[in-house]
Amino acid sequence: QVQLVESGGGLVQPGGSLRLSCAASGFTFSRYVMSWYRQAPGKEREYVALTTSTYADSVKGRFTISRDNAKNTVSLQMNSLKPEDTAVYYCSVLIGGRRYWGQGTQVTVSS
C-alpha cells in the first residue's frame, strides 16, 4: 500500500532554514510527480511545490523541492522562513485519480 512519511519539522526563527523529507513506498516512485502541501490553522490546505519544479508564488525563490529516486525520497529545502510559513506540511502523490497524503510534519516559524 502507498505510504508517505514526512520528517524534519520543528521550531525555527524567522529568517532561518529547515529541510523536510518524505519517504515513499508502495508504488513505483520514479514514475510519479511528487508534491508538498501545507495547512495552517483555520485555512485551506494549499499547494506549495511539485517535482516539476513548480512553486506557489508565496514560496518562490525561498523553497526548493528535490527528489532522490534511488532512495524513494522527496525533500523540501526551506530558506528565509517567515511566520506565515507556519503550518503542517504534507507530502502527497496523485495515483490513478486518487490523492495520497502523509501524516504531516509541523513547522513553526517564531521568535
N, C-alpha and C positions, 0 to 999 in steps of 0.2 A: 504494500500500500504506500501511497505517496506520503512522505514525511518531510517536513521542513522545520529546522530547529535553529532559532536565532540566538546569538550571544554577543556580548561586548557592550551592552548598555551600561549606563551609570550616571553619576553626577559629575558635571563639568562646568567650569566657569565660562561666562561669555568671552568669546574670542578663542576659546580652546578647541581641541580636536578630539575626535573619538572615531574608532573604527569598528563597525558592526560586521558580523559574519553570519552566514546562513549555510548550514549543512543540509544537503538534499539527498533523498534516497527514494527508491520505489518507482523510478521512471528513468528513461534514457536522457540524462541531464543535458547533454550537449545539443540535443535536438530542439530545445525549448528556450524561448525568451524568458528570462527571469526578471522580477521586478521587486522594488521596495515601495511600500506604502507607509503612511503614518496616520495616527489618530490622536488628537488632543482632546481633553475633556470637553464635552458639550459640542464637539464639532464632528463633521462627517469624516470618514476615512478618505484620505486623499493620496493620489499617486505622487511618488517622489522621483523615481528613476527606473529606467528599463535598460537591459543589457544591449539594446540597440543604440546605446549612448544618447538617450533621450532623457531630458530632465525637466522637472517643473520649474517655472520661472523663479519661484521663491528660493530655490537652492542652486540654480545655475551658477557656475563659477566657484562654488564653495564645496559641493559634494562631487564625488567621483565613484561610479559603480564599476566593478570589475568581476570577472569570473575566472575560475580555475577548473576547467573541465576534467583534469586528471584527478582532482580532489573532490569533485562534485560540490563546490562551494561558490557562493557569490558574496561579495563584500561591498560595503558602503563606507568610503572614507569621507568623514565629515570634518571640514575645517571652518574656521571663523564662525563658530557656533553662536547663535543668538537665542535669547529667551523664547522667542517664537518657534524655535525648533523643538521645544519640549513636547514630547508625545510618546506614545507607544509605537515602535517601529516594527513593521511586519514584512517578512519575506513572502513572496507569492509567485504562483505559476498558473497559467491557463492551459489545461489539458482537455481536449475533446469537448470544449464548450463549458467546462466546469472550472471554477477558480478555487485553488487550494491555498490555504494560509498556514503560516507557522503560528506559534503561541504568542509571539510578540516579545519585545525587549524594551524596557523603559529607558528613555533618555531624558534627563533633566538638566537644563541649562540655567544656572542660577548662581548669583554671588552671595 
